[in-house]
Amino acid sequence: MSATTQNAKQYWDERSELFGNYYQKPSLFDKVFRKGIFTRVAVALKTCRSLDNPTVLDIGSGPGINSVTLLKNSSATNVLGIDFAPSMIEYANRHAESENVADQCEFIVGDFLDHDFDSVSFDLSIALGVLDYVEDAATFLKKMSDVSAKVFVVSWPENGVRMMLRNYRYDCPLYYYTEADLRRLHDSCNVSKLEIVKSEGGWVTIAWK
C-alpha cells in the first residue's frame, strides 16, 4: 500500500460514523453544500435500475449506505463492497444487518487495486467519492472496466473553491479532474458509450461496455 493510500485509509478509518451521517442524517449544511453526494447516488441508482437483476461491486463502499440503497431500491441481487478502512466495513455490516439485507451483501477490507477478484466480473461497478483520493486514476479506471461486465459509474471532483477548502481541512492528498481528463481516461478503457453528468463540485460518469 502506497503512502498516499495509507494516509487516506487512516483518515477514513477514523470517520466511518461521520461519513455515514452525511447520507442518513444530512444536516442543512450537507444538503446545501454537499449536493454532489446525493447526485452521484441518484445517478448510480438510476443506472442500476436500468439493469435486470444486476450484481454490483461497490468500490470504496465506506459505511455501506450506497450498497444498501441499491439493494433496496432496484432489482440488484447482491453487492460486494470493498473498502480499505476496517471501521467502515464494521459500520457497513451493522447497517446491512439493520436493514435486513445482510444476506445479499458482503463487505471486505482491501485495496481495490491490489485485490484479486479471481476473474469474477460484475454487471455494475461503482466508485462514488473515491477518485478524490486515487493517485493513479488511469490504472484504477482500467481495472474498473476489467471487472465490469456491463457498466461502471464513477464520481469525479473538479478544482475550485470547494476543493481548496477540502485541501485545507483534509489530512490526506486530494486529486481533481477536468472534463477533458474524464474523456481521456475513458478512451483507454473498453467503453462503447460514455455519459457525463454535471454535479455539484464535479461530474459523474456512466461508462457502458
C-alpha positions as CSV (number, residue, x, y, z in Angstrom):
1,M,0.0,0.0,0.0
2,S,1.4,3.4,-1.0
3,A,2.0,6.2,1.5
4,T,-0.8,8.1,-0.2
5,T,-3.3,5.2,0.2
6,Q,-2.2,4.7,3.7
7,N,-2.9,8.3,4.6
8,A,-6.3,8.1,3.1
9,K,-7.0,4.8,4.9
10,Q,-6.1,6.3,8.2
11,Y,-8.2,9.4,7.5
12,W,-11.4,7.5,6.7
13,D,-10.8,4.8,9.3
14,E,-11.4,7.4,11.9
15,R,-14.6,8.8,10.2
16,S,-17.0,6.0,9.5
17,E,-19.9,7.3,11.6
18,L,-19.4,10.9,10.3
19,F,-19.5,9.8,6.7
20,G,-22.5,7.5,7.3
21,N,-24.4,10.5,8.7
22,Y,-23.8,12.5,5.5
23,Y,-26.2,10.1,3.9
24,Q,-28.5,9.0,6.7
25,K,-28.8,12.2,8.8
26,P,-27.8,15.1,6.5
27,S,-27.6,18.4,8.1
28,L,-28.7,21.6,6.4
29,F,-25.1,22.3,5.6
30,D,-24.8,18.8,3.9
31,K,-28.0,19.4,1.9
32,V,-26.7,22.8,0.7
33,F,-23.0,22.3,0.2
34,R,-22.7,18.5,-0.4
35,K,-25.4,18.2,-3.1
36,G,-22.9,16.2,-5.2
37,I,-23.1,13.3,-2.7
38,F,-26.8,12.9,-3.4
39,T,-26.5,13.4,-7.2
40,R,-23.9,10.7,-7.6
41,V,-26.0,8.2,-5.6
42,A,-29.1,9.1,-7.8
43,V,-27.1,8.5,-11.0
44,A,-25.8,5.2,-9.7
45,L,-29.3,4.1,-8.6
46,K,-30.8,5.1,-12.0
47,T,-28.1,3.1,-13.8
48,C,-28.7,0.1,-11.5
49,R,-32.4,0.2,-12.1
50,S,-31.8,0.0,-15.9
51,L,-30.3,-3.4,-15.5
52,D,-32.1,-6.7,-14.8
53,N,-31.1,-8.4,-11.5
54,P,-27.6,-7.0,-11.6
55,T,-24.6,-8.0,-9.5
56,V,-22.9,-4.9,-8.1
57,L,-19.4,-4.1,-6.9
58,D,-19.2,-1.0,-4.6
59,I,-15.6,0.2,-4.6
60,G,-14.8,2.4,-1.6
61,S,-18.0,1.2,-0.1
62,G,-17.4,3.1,3.1
63,P,-20.3,2.7,5.6
64,G,-22.3,0.7,3.2
65,I,-25.1,3.2,2.7
66,N,-24.9,3.2,-1.1
67,S,-24.7,-0.6,-1.2
68,V,-27.9,-1.0,0.8
69,T,-29.6,1.8,-1.1
70,L,-29.0,0.0,-4.4
71,L,-30.2,-3.3,-3.0
72,K,-33.4,-1.9,-1.5
73,N,-34.4,0.3,-4.5
74,S,-33.5,-1.8,-7.5
75,S,-33.5,-5.4,-8.7
76,A,-29.9,-5.9,-7.7
77,T,-29.4,-9.4,-6.4
78,N,-26.2,-8.9,-4.4
79,V,-23.5,-6.4,-3.7
80,L,-19.8,-6.8,-2.9
81,G,-18.4,-3.8,-1.1
82,I,-14.6,-3.3,-0.7
83,D,-13.0,-0.6,1.4
84,F,-9.5,-0.2,2.9
85,A,-10.8,1.2,6.2
86,P,-11.7,-1.6,8.7
87,S,-14.1,0.7,10.7
88,M,-16.0,1.4,7.5
89,I,-16.5,-2.3,6.9
90,E,-17.7,-2.8,10.5
91,Y,-20.2,0.0,10.1
92,A,-21.4,-1.4,6.7
93,N,-22.0,-4.8,8.2
94,R,-24.1,-3.3,11.0
95,H,-26.0,-1.2,8.6
96,A,-26.8,-4.1,6.3
97,E,-28.0,-6.1,9.2
98,S,-30.2,-3.4,10.5
99,E,-31.8,-3.0,7.0
100,N,-32.3,-6.8,6.7
101,V,-30.2,-7.2,3.6
102,A,-27.1,-8.7,5.2
103,D,-27.7,-11.9,3.2
104,Q,-27.3,-10.0,0.0
105,C,-24.2,-8.1,1.0
106,E,-20.6,-8.9,1.5
107,F,-18.1,-6.3,2.7
108,I,-14.4,-6.9,2.7
109,V,-11.4,-5.0,3.8
110,G,-9.0,-4.4,1.0
111,D,-7.4,-2.1,-1.6
112,F,-9.3,-2.3,-4.9
113,L,-6.1,-2.0,-7.0
114,D,-4.4,-4.9,-5.1
115,H,-7.4,-7.2,-4.6
116,D,-7.6,-10.3,-6.8
117,F,-11.2,-10.8,-8.0
118,D,-10.3,-14.2,-9.4
119,S,-11.8,-13.4,-12.9
120,V,-15.2,-12.6,-11.4
121,S,-17.0,-9.7,-13.1
122,F,-20.0,-7.6,-12.0
123,D,-22.8,-6.2,-14.1
124,L,-22.3,-2.8,-12.5
125,S,-19.4,-1.4,-10.5
126,I,-19.5,2.0,-8.8
127,A,-16.8,4.2,-7.2
128,L,-18.5,7.2,-5.6
129,G,-16.4,9.7,-3.7
130,V,-13.3,7.5,-4.4
131,L,-11.3,9.1,-7.2
132,D,-10.7,12.1,-5.0
133,Y,-8.1,10.0,-3.2
134,V,-6.6,7.9,-6.0
135,E,-3.2,8.8,-7.2
136,D,-3.2,6.6,-10.4
137,A,-6.7,7.2,-11.9
138,A,-5.8,5.6,-15.2
139,T,-4.9,2.2,-13.6
140,F,-7.9,2.4,-11.3
141,L,-10.3,3.1,-14.1
142,K,-8.8,0.3,-16.3
143,K,-9.3,-2.2,-13.6
144,M,-12.9,-1.0,-13.1
145,S,-13.5,-1.6,-16.7
146,D,-12.0,-5.1,-16.5
147,V,-14.2,-6.2,-13.6
148,S,-17.4,-4.6,-15.1
149,A,-19.5,-6.7,-17.5
150,K,-22.0,-4.0,-18.5
151,V,-21.4,-0.6,-17.0
152,F,-19.4,1.3,-14.4
153,V,-20.2,4.6,-12.6
154,V,-17.6,7.0,-11.2
155,S,-17.8,10.4,-9.5
156,W,-15.0,12.9,-10.2
157,P,-14.2,16.1,-8.3
158,E,-13.2,19.3,-10.1
159,N,-10.9,22.1,-8.9
160,G,-12.5,25.1,-7.3
161,V,-13.3,26.7,-4.0
162,R,-14.7,23.5,-2.5
163,M,-11.5,21.6,-3.4
164,M,-9.4,24.4,-2.0
165,L,-11.3,24.2,1.3
166,R,-11.0,20.4,1.4
167,N,-7.3,20.6,0.8
168,Y,-7.1,22.8,3.9
169,R,-9.2,20.5,6.1
170,Y,-8.2,17.0,5.0
171,D,-5.1,15.3,6.2
172,C,-4.6,13.1,3.0
173,P,-3.8,14.1,-0.6
174,L,-6.7,15.0,-2.9
175,Y,-6.9,14.9,-6.6
176,Y,-9.2,16.7,-9.1
177,Y,-10.0,16.5,-12.8
178,T,-11.3,18.3,-15.8
179,E,-13.9,17.0,-18.2
180,A,-11.2,16.5,-20.8
181,D,-9.4,14.3,-18.2
182,L,-12.5,12.1,-17.9
183,R,-12.8,11.6,-21.7
184,R,-9.0,10.9,-22.0
185,L,-9.1,8.4,-19.1
186,H,-12.1,6.5,-20.5
187,D,-10.5,6.4,-24.0
188,S,-8.1,3.7,-22.7
189,C,-10.9,1.5,-21.4
190,N,-13.2,-0.8,-23.3
191,V,-16.2,1.6,-23.4
192,S,-18.9,1.8,-26.1
193,K,-20.7,4.8,-24.7
194,L,-19.7,7.4,-22.1
195,E,-22.3,9.7,-20.4
196,I,-21.1,12.6,-18.3
197,V,-23.5,14.2,-15.8
198,K,-22.5,17.5,-14.2
199,S,-22.9,17.6,-10.4
200,E,-22.1,20.0,-7.6
201,G,-18.3,20.2,-7.5
202,G,-17.6,17.8,-10.3
203,W,-19.1,15.1,-12.5
204,V,-20.5,11.6,-12.6
205,T,-19.6,9.3,-15.5
206,I,-21.6,6.3,-16.7
207,A,-19.4,4.1,-18.9
208,W,-21.2,1.4,-20.9
209,K,-19.3,-1.6,-22.2
